Amino acid sequence: MRCPACASPDDKVVDSRVADDGAAIRRRRECLVCGRRFTTFERLEEAPLTVVKRSGDREPFDRAKVIAGVAAAAKNRPVDDEQLAAVAADVEDELRLAGNEAATEAIGVVVLRRLQELDHVAYLRFASVYKGFEDLQDFEREVVALAKSTAPKQH
């Protein structure tokens, strides 16, 4: 780290503290040449998450697109903005754990899984677009599958 006053690369760390709720480390430094003290912050640099489209094109992951898609599916449903943001954050976290690239199909699957837990009507709306429903039988098949996966087990 270069001193902002004299541009010397020689300094020593005087104090280190956690900052931003653990997302950064704040370091107090002192230049060994001119004696000036200055503060630096260390943060984790995340690798960009890339979305691989069906066409093969690549673009940066955009959490706002996930929120917009889920919001459209959840329109007029008892789902608030905080829940929409949580779905998008969960989707991004799960995709990051899988690597630096994610296919749009994988994103859709993760969104469907989260919507199934959140709201069944929003799930069906999203599934109808994502899976390209063409007729009533597609909806019926999905409703039956949804009912089987959420029905309580009977003994």
QUIQUI-V359497 format. One record per residue. RES is the residue in one letter. NEAR is the number of other C-alpha atoms within 8 Angstrom. Layout:
BEGIN
RES_NEAR, RES_NEAR
END
This chain:
BEGIN
M_5, R_8, C_13, P_6, A_6, C_7, A_7, S_9, P_7, D_10, D_13, K_8, V_9, V_8, D_7, S_9, R_7, V_10, A_9, D_6, D_6, G_7, A_9, A_12, I_12, R_12, R_13, R_12, R_13, E_12, C_13, L_8, V_8, C_7, G_7, R_8, R_8, F_9, T_8, T_8, F_8, E_8, R_7, L_6, E_4, E_4, A_5, P_7, L_11, T_11, V_12, V_12, K_10, R_7, S_4, G_6, D_7, R_8, E_8, P_8, F_8, D_6, R_9, A_7, K_7, V_9, I_12, A_8, G_9, V_12, A_9, A_7, A_10, A_13, K_7, N_4, R_7, P_5, V_9, D_6, D_6, E_6, Q_8, L_12, A_9, A_8, V_12, A_13, A_9, D_8, V_11, E_9, D_8, E_9, L_12, R_10, L_6, A_8, G_8, N_10, E_11, A_13, A_10, T_10, E_6, A_8, I_11, G_9, V_8, V_10, V_12, L_11, R_8, R_9, L_12, Q_10, E_7, L_7, D_10, H_10, V_8, A_13, Y_12, L_11, R_10, F_12, A_11, S_10, V_8, Y_7, K_6, G_7, F_9, E_5, D_6, L_6, Q_6, D_9, F_11, E_8, R_8, E_9, V_9, V_8, A_8, L_10, A_8, K_7, S_6, T_6, A_6, P_4, K_4, Q_3, H_2
END
